Amino acid sequence: MGMDRRKFIKVAGLSTLLGLGGKSAFELLFPGELEAAFLTKPEALKGKRWAMVVDMKKMDEATAQKCIEACHKVHNVPNLDNPVNPKDKVSPDEKVRWEIKWIWAEHFHNAFPGMDYANMPEKVAHLPFPLLCNHCDNPPCVRVCPTQATYRRPDGLVMMDMHRCIGCRFCMAGCPFGARSFNWRDPRPFIKEVFQDYPTREPGVVEKCTFCEERLAKGQLPACVVASNGALIFGDLTDAKSKVREVLKEKFTIRRKPFLGTNPQVYYIV
Amino acid sequence: MTGDGNYKNEFGVFAEKPKVRKKIYDRNKVFAGLAIFLVLVTLPLWKNLGKAVPAPKPSLDTPAIQKLAAKEKKCVEPTAWIRVNHMQMLVDWREEVVRNGPRDYTASDGRKFGASLSNTCMDCHSNKSQFCDQCHNYVAVAPTCWGCHLDKEKKQVAKAEGK
């Protein structure tokens, strides 16, 4: 079975043409059959590098609590202290093991270990620093995920795809900020008021803050930012006129464990 | 064959292998056991013989659908297409929304929908047990959607119980 070079090139050329032209011909004959278009909502907030600044001068216990509640409510984060059925009550030990948190508050020495010192201003030492996923520029959780369930979006968000998560918890080991929680048990018995527009999770997946990407897509600011009464500032770092850039230019900020090289994108004005 | 039970070829005369009578020991027990096994294995067939399993009838009777004008009473895509391809469409939606970002699905007839199982599909089909489960149970598939995604049916039940 022989084919000379001339004939081979002819056949190869023709099939390439057919391959390239086939799709457009299909589109011409059956428009829209091949792929239906997906569009971003026109009102969606668009950014190239989302970041958050926390103004600790405006932060107090009550505000921090409000932010946490707002976030955990719209994301159906279970509250182990408040089960739907009182029979499901968990012991304090179990609560520590099973707790799920997207945003939580810690004192300075826990939020910035190594940066605290004796005789520091007591006011600062006892402020409730809201902690959340830092949406690092160089996220270790993404690097260690074996299924790419957690990945970095082009706009800087470190996102979770619960459909792909196999619950290996490498990301929890990789994250130096403890921003990730594992679902050791079904969260539904611990969600008193289910927020109908957002899914819950299943046992066996890891979850964390997503910078409210589902709200950004609808043109809304993250839930904690809305509830913070100005203490949390959210915006696009690539936009020189954005609020975050203005604040960062004006005030000195610190970040959590910047020496680890993950380049965290949540800034704190102390 | 040489006629005396041996056979011959070009290499010489060879004795034939002695014939051993093949025998099944405990023939009765073996066959009885086999019969019982066959009956047991095919029992489901016999049991359902002549019984027709009713075809699934997914119900479209929900408040949201009833509210729609007759002209608008159609799914995101043509019903026949949806019936065959809804699982692939949902996987595509998931892939687009979760991994790529865009959240609006433009159907083949140009209408736009939010690409969401809980918020688009279940807004109309708020009767999961009468709609989704009808066919899924019939063909014995168990989609894992509902471990995380909320079906709005439960909310209605909860509301009713609350009252």
Interface residues (C-beta under 8 A of the other chain):
Chain A: G32 E33 A36 A37 F38 L39 T40 K41 A44 Y151 R153 M159 D161 M162 H163 V194 Q196 D197 P199 T200 R201 E202 A217
Chain B: R94 E96 V98 R99 N100 G101 P102 R103 D104 Y105 T106 A107 S108 K112 A115 S118 N119 G147 C148 H149 L150 K152 K155
